[in-house]
Amino acid sequence: MKKIAIVTPCFNEEENIGPFFDRLSKVLARHDQYAFQLILVNDGSSDGTFPAIEKLSKQQKWVKGINFTRNFGKEAALTAGLNHAGGDAVIFIDADLQHPPEVIDDFIHAWEHGAEVVLGRRISRDTDTKAYRFLASIFYRLHNRISDVKLPENVGDFRLIDRKVADHLRSMPENCRFMKGMFAWVGYAPQFVEYEVEERFGGKSSFNKWRSWNLALEGITSFSTAPLRVWTYIGTGVLLVGLLYSALIIVRALMYGIQTPGYVTLLTAMVIFGGVQLIGLGILGEYIGRIYIEAKRRPPYLIKEMVQQETPPVAHLDGHSPYGKEQDAR
């Protein structure tokens, strides 16, 4: 019997764990030809998320809970779930029910027909603000223009990947992890399943503008050196402009006797060149910072505890082991 693991990162999702599990269970019950494993990763929540996961794990043999020592971020939670996922395929889905569990039916159908990567693609982004949609569009266009790794627009972490794809991802050791880029980097032709994003069931999203900005920087600097190359061109251009302006001043002074006020010229040049240098240093610092983080070789996350009934790691949806009644009774 084939097995499918489902990875769900959780941060302050106490209100959503129960409704999410109920809807997911109804969907998976339609696929009794598979065994399932649900991995809920608590990313340092400040509410009762992990107690809810712990309670669910005690009731359901096929549910595994992972509790981080602190908040490491969604990318780390996805990585932890991936590293602990068994089975022949892995599905990533959020717990807030903005990713409709019913779409998993289409994911599994596409996988059964040979797709090794199945991506959930939003039909619209009406749940986002106009400003966020505009900035997201700019990010995707910029990233895809300067990087060899192309990110499909309106595609998040909601996806299914085959075991061979999961193994490739698990072999990638970097600590600065931009999972959307890593998913795309391993290759494999994706198949798309379109879906409507639903309203968040409960609680508030923790993914604010600052986190989005940092994630965008992570994505660009992790998969392209173009920003560094651009500043080589900018530096060359500024140098040429400076040389031409200097030549113009000399010609005007020698041929026409026109003197250029030194104070204004000097102040303008200092402001322009200072701004250019600071921006360039900032971009260079982003890359150096990532080199520094990678050089320390710290793990991307630390696990405080894991909870799961003492049964085989993948169980049937009804809670019975797929390995026989004798093992169920232990």
C-alpha positions, 0 to 999 in steps of 0.5 A, spaced: 500 500 500 502 506 498 503 512 503 502 519 503 505 524 508 501 531 509 506 536 512 502 542 516 506 548 519 502 551 525 503 558 528 498 560 533 493 555 530 489 553 536 483 555 533 484 552 526 487 545 528 480 542 530 476 544 524 482 543 519 483 536 521 475 535 520 475 537 513 482 534 512 479 527 514 473 527 510 477 528 504 482 523 506 477 518 507 475 518 500 482 515 498 482 508 502 487 505 498 492 509 501 495 510 508 496 517 510 501 520 515 499 527 518 505 531 521 503 538 524 509 542 526 508 547 531 513 553 530 514 556 537 506 558 538 504 562 544 497 560 544 495 553 545 497 550 538 501 544 541 497 542 546 491 541 541 496 537 537 498 533 542 491 531 544 490 530 537 496 525 536 494 521 542 487 520 539 489 519 532 495 514 531 496 517 524 498 524 527 505 526 529 506 532 532 513 536 532 514 542 537 520 547 536 524 550 541 522 557 539 519 560 533 524 559 527 519 561 521 515 557 516 521 555 512 524 551 517 517 548 519 516 546 512 523 543 512 522 539 519 516 536 516 519 534 510 525 531 514 520 527 518 515 525 512 515 518 510 511 515 504 511 515 497 509 522 496 508 529 500 503 534 501 504 541 504 498 545 506 496 550 511 492 549 517 488 556 517 484 553 511 485 558 506 488 552 502 482 548 501 483 540 503 478 538 498 483 540 492 488 534 495 483 530 491 486 533 484 493 533 487 492 525 488 489 524 481 494 528 478 500 524 482 496 517 480 497 519 472 504 520 473 505 527 475 511 528 480 510 535 482 503 538 483 502 545 484 496 549 487 495 555 483 490 561 486 485 563 481 485 570 484 488 574 490 482 577 492 483 575 499 490 580 499 490 587 499 491 591 492 498 593 495 500 586 497 498 584 490 502 589 486 508 588 490 507 580 489 507 581 482 513 586 482 517 580 486 515 575 481 517 579 475 523 581 478 525 574 481 524 571 474 527 576 470 534 575 474 534 568 476 535 562 472 530 559 477 523 561 475 517 561 480 510 560 477 506 566 479 500 565 484 503 559 487 505 558 494 507 552 498 500 548 497 503 542 493 504 535 492 511 532 491 513 525 489 518 521 494 524 522 489 523 530 489 522 530 496 529 526 497 532 531 493 530 537 497 532 533 503 539 532 500 540 540 500 543 542 506 543 550 506 540 554 512 537 560 508 532 556 506 527 559 501 522 553 500 519 556 493 525 557 490 528 550 492 522 547 490 523 550 483 530 549 483 530 541 483 526 541 477 521 536 474 515 539 470 509 541 474 502 540 473 497 545 476 491 545 480 487 551 480 483 553 486 480 559 490 483 561 496 478 561 502 478 566 508 482 564 514 478 560 519 480 563 525 486 567 528 490 572 525 495 571 520 502 572 522 505 573 516 506 581 516 509 586 511 516 585 514 516 578 514 514 578 506 519 583 505 525 579 508 522 573 505 523 576 498 530 578 499 531 571 501 528 569 495 532 574 490 539 573 494 538 565 494 537 564 487 541 570 483 547 574 483 544 579 479 544 584 484 551 584 485 552 584 478 548 590 477 552 594 481 558 593 477 554 596 471 552 602 476 559 603 478 561 603 471 556 608 469 557 613 475 564 613 473 563 615 466 558 620 468 563 623 472 568 623 467 564 626 462 562 632 467 569 633 469 571 634 461 565 638 460 567 643 466 574 643 463 572 645 456 567 650 459 573 653 463 578 653 458 574 655 452 569 660 455 572 662 461 566 659 465 567 658 472 562 652 476 561 654 483 565 648 487 560 648 493 554 646 489 557 641 485 561 638 490 555 637 495 551 634 489 556 629 487 557 627 495 550 626 496 549 622 489 555 618 490 554 617 497 547 614 496 549 609 491 555 607 495 550 605 501 545 602 497 551 598 494 553 596 500 547 594 503 546 589 497 553 586 498 551 586 506 545 581 504 550 576 501 555 577 506 550 576 511 548 569 508 555 567 507 556 568 515 549 564 517 551 558 512 558 558 515 556 557 522 552 551 520 547 551 525 541 547 524 535 551 521 531 549 527 531 545 534 526 540 536 523 540 543 519 534 543 515 530 538 509 526 540 506 520 536 503 514 539 508 508 539 505 505 532 508 504 525 509 511 522 504 511 517 497 509 519 490 508 516 485 514 516 481 510 521 487 509 526 488 502 525 495 500 523 496 497 515 501 492 518 496 487 521 491 487 527 497 484 532 501 490 531 495 494 533 494 491 539 501 492 542 
